[in-house]
Amino acid sequence: MIRTTRSRRAAAVIAGASVFALGLTACSGDTTETDPTSTGTTSSGGGEQVTLTVATFNNFGYTDELLAEYAKVNPNVKIEHTIAAKSDDARLNLTTKMAAGGTGLADIEAIEIDWMPELEMVKDKFADLSGVEGIEGRWLDWKEAQGRTADGTLIGYGTDIGPQAICYRSDLFDAAGLDGSREAVAEMIGGENATWETYFAAGEEFAAKSDVPWFDSAGAIWQGVVAQIAEPYENKADGTPKDLESNTAIKDAYNTVLAASTNLSAGLDQWSPDWDAAFQNDGFATMLCPAWMTGAIQERSGGVEGWDVADVFPNGGANWGGSFLTVPSEGANVEEAKKLAAWLTSPEIQVKAFTNSGAFPSQVEVLSAQEVLDTTNDFMSGAPVGQIFSARAQNIDGSKLAYKGANYFKINQLITEAFKRVDVEKTDDAGSSWDKAISGYKDLGL
C-alpha cells in the first residue's frame, strides 16, 4: 500500500472551525427510529441518549466516517466534532474557558504536549482516565508518562507522537559527489552510533563539496538538542528552576550548536516566509524531521524532487510534538466521554487515523502493525516512512526526554531568541547574545 503522509500543520488551511454532527441511531424493520437529539432510549434498547462533543485541531484523522463507526455500535451516542484550524486557536479556547470555570468546554478536549505545564496548575479540572478497560500497556512508556500529572494521575490518552529522523535532499548529495541513498546518508551521519558531533562532522564533509548549507537554522537544531537533555531548565523532583547563569549543560550545548552553525546553517527562522521560500531554492540539504514534518516539507516543495528520509538521528532518537485527549471533569457526560476517548486512542482506530492524516501513532501495538510498516511516502522518494518512524519511535529513551515544568517555555524562549540574534538576525555574537538571555532570565524573577 502506498500513501502520502500529511502534516498536522498542513491541515491548518482549514478555514475557521467546523462542526460535524453524527447523530446516528440504530434501526430495524420492526422498530421506530428515535430522534437522536432527544432524551431517552434508542430503538435498539441502548441507554439514555447522549451527545458527546469532541474538540480537536488541525487534523487528528477523526473523519466523519471514523466517528460514525462509534455511533453505529453505540446508537445512544451522538457525536459533535469541532475542529479548530490551528492549535493556537484551540489552546486559547481551552485556557479561556478553563479560567471561566470550564463552562463551554467539550466533553473531550484535545491538547498538545506543550500545554501540559499549564494544565498541571488546574489538574483537578480533568478526569482521571486510569482504570478504563483495555488501556493497560497501550502506549509507549514515555508517551503515557507525558499524559500524567506530577502526582501520577492520568489525564491524557495519547494520540500521535513526533519521532524524529533526518530528512534530506538526495539530489544535493548527488550533486556534491556524495552517495544520496538513504543507507549511505544514515551511515554518513553516524548510523546507530550517530551523535550531534557526527551529524556536524557529516555537515563539514558535505560543506567541503557544496555551497548549500547543511541545515536550516541553529534554532531548529536546538529543538533536537534540548529535547535530549533530561532536566534542561528545571529540577524534575520539585519543579524548581535552575539558575541559567550557572547552567553549564545548557551553555555548553548552546555554544556547540552555534559553533557548528557558523559554517553549516542557512540562518533561516523556521516557519518564516524566507524559510518557506528556501524549499524552492536549494536552501539547505538536511533538517531534523519528526514524522509530521514530511507534510510541511511537501507543502513548500511543490515541483522540487529529491527529498528523502534517512533512518538515523543523533543520540538515537527524540520526540517533537504529539497530542492527547482529555476529559474535563465538570462535563455532563464524563463516563461516556472516557469510553469514546479510549476508543479513539485504541490501536485499531489509531491505525485508521494514521491512514487518514499521517499523524504517527503512539500505541505500542501499532508500531508493528503491517499497515503502518507498509506505508511509504511518494513525495519523499518513496521512503518507507512507516518503518523509519516506527524505528525512530522505539529508539527514544524516555528517561532522557526533556522535563518540561511550569517555567520551561519561558526559559527556552530566551535561548531560542539568543540563537535567532546570532544565526538569523546576525545582530550579536554568541557571547553577547547569551548575556542578553541571562538578563532576560533575571527579569523573570524565578
C-alpha positions as CSV (number, residue, x, y, z in Angstrom):
1,M,0.0,0.0,0.0
2,I,1.3,3.4,-0.9
3,R,0.0,6.6,0.5
4,T,1.4,10.1,1.2
5,T,1.5,11.3,4.7
6,R,0.4,14.8,5.7
7,S,1.5,17.2,8.3
8,R,-0.8,18.1,11.2
9,R,0.3,21.6,10.4
10,A,-0.8,21.1,6.9
11,A,-4.4,20.9,8.0
12,A,-4.2,24.4,9.3
13,V,-5.5,25.6,6.0
14,I,-9.0,24.6,7.2
15,A,-10.8,27.9,7.3
16,G,-12.1,28.5,10.8
17,A,-13.7,25.9,12.9
18,S,-16.2,23.5,11.5
19,V,-18.7,21.2,13.3
20,F,-19.8,17.8,12.2
21,A,-22.8,16.2,13.9
22,L,-23.1,12.5,13.6
23,G,-26.4,11.6,15.1
24,L,-26.7,8.0,14.0
25,T,-29.2,5.7,15.6
26,A,-29.8,2.0,15.0
27,C,-33.0,0.9,13.3
28,S,-34.5,-2.4,12.3
29,G,-37.6,-3.5,10.4
30,D,-39.8,-3.8,13.4
31,T,-38.8,-0.7,15.4
32,T,-39.2,3.1,15.1
33,E,-36.1,5.3,14.9
34,T,-35.7,7.6,17.9
35,D,-34.8,11.3,17.3
36,P,-31.1,11.3,18.3
37,T,-31.3,14.7,19.7
38,S,-34.0,13.8,22.2
39,T,-33.5,12.4,25.7
40,G,-34.4,8.8,26.3
41,T,-33.5,5.4,24.9
42,T,-32.9,4.4,21.3
43,S,-34.9,1.9,19.5
44,S,-32.1,-0.7,19.8
45,G,-32.6,-0.8,23.5
46,G,-29.5,1.3,24.3
47,G,-29.2,3.7,27.2
48,E,-30.1,7.3,27.6
49,Q,-29.4,9.4,24.5
50,V,-26.1,11.2,24.9
51,T,-24.5,14.0,22.9
52,L,-20.7,13.9,23.2
53,T,-18.7,16.9,22.0
54,V,-15.2,16.5,20.8
55,A,-12.8,19.4,20.2
56,T,-9.6,18.9,18.2
57,F,-7.4,21.0,16.0
58,N,-5.6,20.7,12.7
59,N,-6.1,17.1,11.6
60,F,-6.2,14.2,14.1
61,G,-7.6,11.8,11.4
62,Y,-11.0,11.6,13.0
63,T,-13.1,11.8,9.9
64,D,-16.9,11.7,9.8
65,E,-16.7,8.1,8.6
66,L,-14.5,7.0,11.5
67,L,-16.7,8.7,14.1
68,A,-19.7,7.1,12.5
69,E,-18.2,3.7,13.4
70,Y,-18.5,4.5,17.1
71,A,-22.0,5.9,16.7
72,K,-23.1,2.7,14.8
73,V,-22.1,0.4,17.7
74,N,-23.3,2.9,20.3
75,P,-26.6,4.0,18.9
76,N,-27.4,6.1,22.0
77,V,-24.5,8.4,21.3
78,K,-24.4,11.4,19.1
79,I,-21.0,13.0,18.3
80,E,-20.4,16.6,17.5
81,H,-16.8,17.2,16.4
82,T,-15.4,20.7,16.4
83,I,-12.1,21.2,14.6
84,A,-10.0,24.4,15.2
85,A,-7.9,25.5,12.3
86,K,-4.8,26.0,14.4
87,S,-3.6,24.6,17.7
88,D,-3.2,28.1,19.0
89,D,-6.9,28.7,18.5
90,A,-7.7,25.5,20.4
91,R,-5.3,26.4,23.2
92,L,-6.8,29.9,23.6
93,N,-10.3,28.4,23.7
94,L,-9.3,25.9,26.3
95,T,-7.4,28.2,28.6
96,T,-10.1,30.9,28.4
97,K,-12.9,28.5,29.3
98,M,-10.8,26.9,32.0
99,A,-10.3,30.4,33.5
100,A,-14.1,30.9,33.4
101,G,-14.7,27.6,35.4
102,G,-14.9,25.2,32.5
103,T,-18.2,26.4,31.1
104,G,-18.5,25.6,27.4
105,L,-15.7,23.0,27.2
106,A,-16.2,20.0,25.1
107,D,-16.7,16.6,26.7
108,I,-13.3,15.6,25.1
109,E,-10.7,18.3,24.6
110,A,-7.6,17.6,22.6
111,I,-4.3,19.1,23.9
112,E,-0.7,19.3,22.8
113,I,2.0,18.0,25.0
114,D,3.4,21.6,25.3
115,W,0.3,22.6,27.1
116,M,0.7,20.2,30.0
117,P,2.7,22.5,32.3
118,E,-0.3,24.9,32.2
119,L,-2.8,22.2,32.8
120,E,-0.8,20.9,35.8
121,M,-2.0,24.0,37.6
122,V,-5.6,23.1,37.1
123,K,-5.2,19.3,37.0
124,D,-8.3,18.8,39.2
125,K,-10.4,20.1,36.3
126,F,-9.6,17.0,34.3
127,A,-11.0,13.5,34.9
128,D,-8.7,10.6,36.0
129,L,-8.6,8.4,32.9
130,S,-7.0,5.4,34.6
131,G,-8.8,2.1,35.2
132,V,-10.6,2.1,31.8
133,E,-10.7,-1.4,30.3
134,G,-8.1,-2.0,27.6
135,I,-5.7,0.8,28.2
136,E,-3.1,-1.1,30.3
137,G,0.2,-1.1,28.4
138,R,-1.4,0.6,25.4
139,W,1.2,3.4,24.9
140,L,4.9,3.8,24.7
141,D,6.0,4.3,28.3
142,W,7.3,7.8,27.8
143,K,4.1,8.8,26.0
144,E,1.9,7.6,28.8
145,A,4.1,9.4,31.3
146,Q,3.6,12.6,29.4
147,G,-0.1,12.3,29.9
148,R,0.2,12.1,33.7
149,T,0.3,15.0,36.2
150,A,3.1,15.4,38.7
151,D,1.2,13.2,41.2
152,G,0.8,10.4,38.6
153,T,-2.8,11.0,37.6
154,L,-3.5,10.0,34.1
155,I,-5.4,12.9,32.4
156,G,-4.5,12.4,28.8
157,Y,-4.8,9.5,26.4
158,G,-2.0,9.6,23.9
159,T,-2.9,10.1,20.2
160,D,0.1,10.9,17.9
161,I,3.8,11.4,18.5
162,G,6.7,13.1,16.6
163,P,9.6,10.6,16.4
164,Q,12.5,12.3,14.6
165,A,14.6,11.2,11.7
166,I,16.7,13.2,9.2
167,C,15.0,14.5,6.0
168,Y,17.4,15.4,3.3
169,R,17.8,16.3,-0.4
170,S,19.3,13.3,-2.2
171,D,19.8,15.3,-5.4
172,L,22.0,17.8,-3.5
173,F,24.1,15.0,-2.1
174,D,24.5,13.6,-5.7
175,A,25.5,17.0,-7.0
176,A,28.2,17.2,-4.3
177,G,29.5,13.8,-5.4
178,L,28.2,12.0,-2.4
179,D,26.0,8.9,-2.2
180,G,22.5,10.2,-1.6
181,S,20.9,6.8,-0.9
182,R,19.1,6.5,2.5
183,E,21.5,3.9,3.8
184,A,24.6,5.9,2.8
185,V,23.3,9.2,4.3
186,A,22.4,7.4,7.5
187,E,25.9,5.9,7.7
188,M,27.5,9.2,6.9
189,I,25.7,10.8,9.8
190,G,26.8,8.0,12.1
191,G,24.3,5.2,11.8
192,E,23.4,3.6,15.0
193,N,26.2,5.5,16.7
194,A,25.2,8.9,15.5
195,T,25.8,11.8,17.8
196,W,25.5,15.6,17.3
197,E,29.2,15.6,16.7
198,T,28.9,13.0,13.9
199,Y,26.0,14.9,12.4
200,F,28.0,18.2,12.4
201,A,31.1,16.3,11.0
202,A,28.9,15.0,8.2
203,G,27.9,18.6,7.5
204,E,31.5,19.7,7.3
205,E,32.2,16.9,4.8
206,F,29.2,18.0,2.7
207,A,30.2,21.7,3.0
208,A,33.6,20.9,1.6
209,K,31.9,19.8,-1.6
210,S,28.9,22.0,-1.8
211,D,27.8,25.7,-1.4
212,V,24.4,24.6,0.0
213,P,24.0,25.0,3.8
214,W,23.8,21.7,5.8
215,F,20.7,22.6,7.9
216,D,18.1,25.3,8.1
217,S,18.9,27.1,11.4
218,A,20.6,26.8,14.8
219,G,17.3,27.2,16.5
220,A,16.0,24.2,14.6
221,I,18.9,22.1,15.7
222,W,18.5,23.4,19.3
223,Q,15.0,21.9,19.3
224,G,16.5,18.5,18.9
225,V,19.4,19.0,21.2
226,V,17.4,20.3,24.2
227,A,14.8,17.6,23.7
228,Q,17.5,15.1,24.8
229,I,18.6,16.9,28.0
230,A,16.6,15.3,30.8
231,E,16.3,18.3,33.0
232,P,17.3,21.3,30.9
233,Y,15.9,24.2,32.9
234,E,14.1,22.8,36.0
235,N,14.6,20.1,38.6
236,K,12.1,17.3,37.9
237,A,11.9,16.4,41.6
238,D,10.2,19.6,42.7
239,G,9.9,21.7,39.5
240,T,12.2,24.4,40.7
241,P,14.0,26.4,38.0
242,K,17.8,26.0,37.6
243,D,19.8,29.2,37.6
244,L,20.5,29.8,33.9
245,E,23.7,31.7,34.6
246,S,25.3,28.7,36.2
247,N,23.6,26.1,34.0
248,T,26.8,24.8,32.3
249,A,25.0,22.0,30.4
250,I,22.8,24.5,28.6
251,K,25.6,27.0,27.9
252,D,27.9,24.3,26.6
253,A,25.2,22.9,24.3
254,Y,24.4,26.4,23.1
255,N,28.0,27.2,22.3
256,T,28.4,23.8,20.5
257,V,25.4,24.4,18.3
258,L,26.4,27.9,17.4
259,A,30.0,26.9,16.7
260,A,28.7,24.3,14.2
261,S,26.2,26.8,12.7
262,T,29.0,29.2,11.6
263,N,29.7,27.0,8.6
264,L,26.6,24.8,8.3
265,S,23.5,26.9,8.9
266,A,21.3,28.6,6.4
267,G,20.2,31.1,9.1
268,L,16.5,30.7,8.4
269,D,13.9,31.1,11.0
270,Q,11.6,28.1,10.9
271,W,8.0,28.9,9.7
272,S,9.1,32.3,8.3
273,P,8.5,33.3,4.7
274,D,12.2,33.1,4.0
275,W,12.2,29.5,5.3
276,D,9.2,28.7,3.2
277,A,10.9,30.1,0.1
278,A,14.1,28.1,0.8
279,F,12.4,24.9,-0.1
280,Q,12.1,26.1,-3.7
281,N,15.7,27.4,-3.8
282,D,18.0,24.6,-2.6
283,G,18.1,26.4,0.7
284,F,19.6,23.5,2.8
285,A,20.5,19.9,2.5
286,T,19.2,18.3,5.7
287,M,16.8,19.0,8.5
288,L,15.6,17.5,11.7
289,C,12.4,15.7,10.8
290,P,9.6,14.5,13.0
291,A,7.0,12.3,11.2
292,W,4.6,15.3,10.7
293,M,7.4,17.4,9.1
294,T,7.2,15.4,5.9
295,G,3.9,17.1,5.2
296,A,5.3,20.5,5.9
297,I,8.2,19.8,3.5
298,Q,5.8,18.7,0.8
299,E,3.6,21.8,1.1
300,R,6.6,24.0,0.5
301,S,8.4,22.0,-2.1
302,G,6.0,21.7,-4.9
303,G,7.9,20.8,-8.1
304,V,11.1,20.1,-6.3
305,E,12.3,16.5,-6.4
306,G,14.8,14.7,-4.3
307,W,13.5,14.9,-0.7
308,D,14.0,11.6,1.2
309,V,14.2,10.3,4.8
310,A,17.2,8.7,6.5
311,D,16.6,6.3,9.3
312,V,19.0,8.0,11.7
313,F,19.0,10.6,14.4
314,P,21.8,11.9,16.8
315,N,21.9,10.1,20.1
316,G,19.3,7.6,18.8
317,G,16.0,9.4,19.0
318,A,14.0,12.4,20.1
319,N,10.4,13.4,20.0
320,W,8.9,16.7,18.7
321,G,5.2,17.2,19.3
322,G,2.3,14.9,20.0
323,S,-1.2,15.3,21.4
324,F,-3.6,13.8,23.9
325,L,-7.3,13.5,24.5
326,T,-8.5,14.8,27.9
327,V,-11.9,14.7,29.6
328,P,-12.9,17.8,31.6
329,S,-14.1,16.7,35.0
330,E,-17.1,19.1,35.0
331,G,-18.6,17.8,31.8
332,A,-22.1,16.4,31.7
333,N,-21.1,13.0,30.3
334,V,-17.7,12.2,31.8
335,E,-18.1,8.4,31.8
336,E,-19.3,8.2,28.3
337,A,-16.6,10.6,27.2
338,K,-13.9,8.4,28.8
339,K,-15.2,5.5,26.7
340,L,-15.1,7.4,23.5
341,A,-11.6,8.8,24.2
342,A,-10.4,5.3,25.0
343,W,-11.9,4.1,21.7
344,L,-10.4,6.9,19.7
345,T,-6.9,6.1,21.1
346,S,-7.2,2.4,20.7
347,P,-4.6,0.7,18.4
348,E,-7.0,-0.2,15.7
349,I,-8.5,3.3,15.5
350,Q,-5.1,5.0,15.6
351,V,-4.1,2.9,12.5
352,K,-7.1,4.4,10.7
353,A,-6.3,7.9,12.0
354,F,-2.8,7.5,10.7
355,T,-4.2,6.4,7.3
356,N,-6.4,9.5,7.3
357,S,-4.0,12.1,8.3
358,G,-0.4,10.8,8.7
359,A,-0.5,11.5,12.4
360,F,2.0,9.0,13.7
361,P,0.5,6.7,16.4
362,S,1.8,6.4,20.0
363,Q,0.4,2.9,20.7
364,V,3.0,0.1,21.1
365,E,0.9,-2.4,19.1
366,V,0.6,0.0,16.2
367,L,4.4,0.3,15.7
368,S,4.5,-3.2,14.4
369,A,1.1,-3.1,12.5
370,Q,1.7,-4.2,8.9
371,E,-0.5,-1.4,7.6
372,V,1.8,1.1,9.3
373,L,5.0,-0.6,8.3
374,D,3.9,-0.9,4.7
375,T,3.3,2.9,4.5
376,T,5.6,4.8,2.0
377,N,5.7,8.4,1.0
378,D,5.7,9.1,-2.7
379,F,6.9,12.7,-2.4
380,M,9.8,11.6,-0.1
381,S,11.2,9.5,-2.9
382,G,9.0,6.5,-1.9
383,A,10.7,6.4,1.6
384,P,9.3,3.6,3.8
385,V,8.2,6.2,6.4
386,G,6.2,3.7,8.4
387,Q,9.2,1.6,9.0
388,I,11.5,4.5,9.6
389,F,9.4,6.4,12.1
390,S,8.4,3.2,13.9
391,A,12.1,2.5,14.4
392,R,12.8,6.1,15.5
393,A,10.0,5.9,18.0
394,Q,11.4,2.8,19.5
395,N,14.8,4.4,19.8
396,I,13.6,7.2,22.0
397,D,14.9,6.9,25.6
398,G,12.1,8.2,27.8
399,S,14.4,8.8,30.7
400,K,16.3,11.3,28.6
401,L,13.4,13.3,27.2
402,A,13.4,16.9,28.4
403,Y,11.3,17.6,31.6
404,K,9.0,20.5,30.9
405,G,7.8,22.1,34.0
406,A,5.9,25.4,34.5
407,N,8.8,27.5,33.6
408,Y,10.2,25.5,30.7
409,F,8.8,27.6,27.8
410,K,9.6,30.9,29.3
411,I,13.2,29.9,29.7
412,N,13.6,28.1,26.4
413,Q,12.1,31.1,24.6
414,L,15.1,33.2,25.9
415,I,17.5,30.6,24.5
416,T,15.6,30.4,21.2
417,E,15.8,34.2,20.9
418,A,19.5,34.1,21.7
419,F,20.1,31.7,18.8
420,K,18.0,33.9,16.5
421,R,20.0,37.0,17.2
422,V,23.2,35.2,16.3
423,D,22.2,32.9,13.4
424,V,19.2,34.7,11.7
425,E,19.4,38.4,12.5
426,K,23.2,38.4,12.9
427,T,23.0,41.3,15.4
428,D,25.0,39.6,18.2
429,D,27.8,37.1,18.6
430,A,27.4,34.0,20.8
431,G,28.7,35.7,24.0
432,S,26.7,38.9,23.8
433,S,23.5,37.1,22.9
434,W,24.0,34.7,25.8
435,D,24.4,37.7,28.1
436,K,21.1,39.0,26.9
437,A,19.4,35.7,27.6
438,I,20.8,35.8,31.2
439,S,19.5,39.3,31.6
440,G,16.1,38.2,30.4
441,Y,16.2,35.2,32.8
442,K,16.9,37.5,35.8
443,D,13.9,39.7,34.7
444,L,11.6,36.7,35.0
445,G,12.3,36.7,38.8
446,L,12.2,33.0,39.1
